[in-house]
Amino acid sequence: MNNIKIKFFALSIISLFSILMGVNMASAKAVVSTNSVAFVIPTVYISANDTNVNYGANVNISWSSKDANYCIGTNFNTKNTTSGKVRTGALFASTTYNIICYNNSGSSSRSITVKVRPQIQNISVIQSPLISLSADNSVLYLNKLDLYGTNYPTTKIRWSSAFAVSCVGNSNSDFMIDWIGPKNLSGVFSTGSLQKTTTYTISCKNSEGTTTTKSVTITVIK
């Protein structure tokens, strides 16, 4: 009788140990499964319909991505989208377009360079000035925090010219005193804090006094 009790007790201990081991193994598998989640960084693609163009030409820049939440471009505006196509302004110098895409695991970047052939000038004809003028963001949003604070939205104005000897900036806002007045033949201008829709104008003149004018408007939405 005592032998039977001892055997029963031993079997009970073995069964309990097996159950506990089974639970621990399942927990260990769950931990391994949880810790083996793959972290995938975005895949990015960028291209141009032409990478060797004539002086003053423009091109289409296309981009796409995989596993990205948003993308940001340099020298072109993606509007934070993960794919799309934009047309550049007139190109007077070789330009590199870079894009970087982000997700929760990290980021990836790619770039492409569009080469511009030297200009061909006819010395018997004075060419009118050519101007390329653009804004990194043409629409800015003013949220409630901005209305009562100092963090108004900002962007950058980019311009370049050809066949010009001088340029002058102008604006419909008296507050843009840094923009109004003589300008380099090409450059980048930071608008600073914008509280209302503002138009930036640049006029460039050649050696004969012929003037070309271009404008870009930054819309501020409240």
Secondary structure, 3 states (H helix, E strand, C coil): CHHHHHHHHHHHHHHHHHHHHHHHHHHHHHHHHHHCCCCCCCEEEEEECCCEECCCCCCEEEEEEECCCEEEEECCCCCCCCCEEEECCCCCCCEEEEEEEEECCEEEEEEEEEEECCCCCCCCCCCCCEEEEEECCCEEECCHHHHHCCCCCCCEEEEEEECCCEEEEEECCCCCCCCCEEECCCEEEECCCCCCCEEEEEEEECCCCCEEEEEEEEEEEC
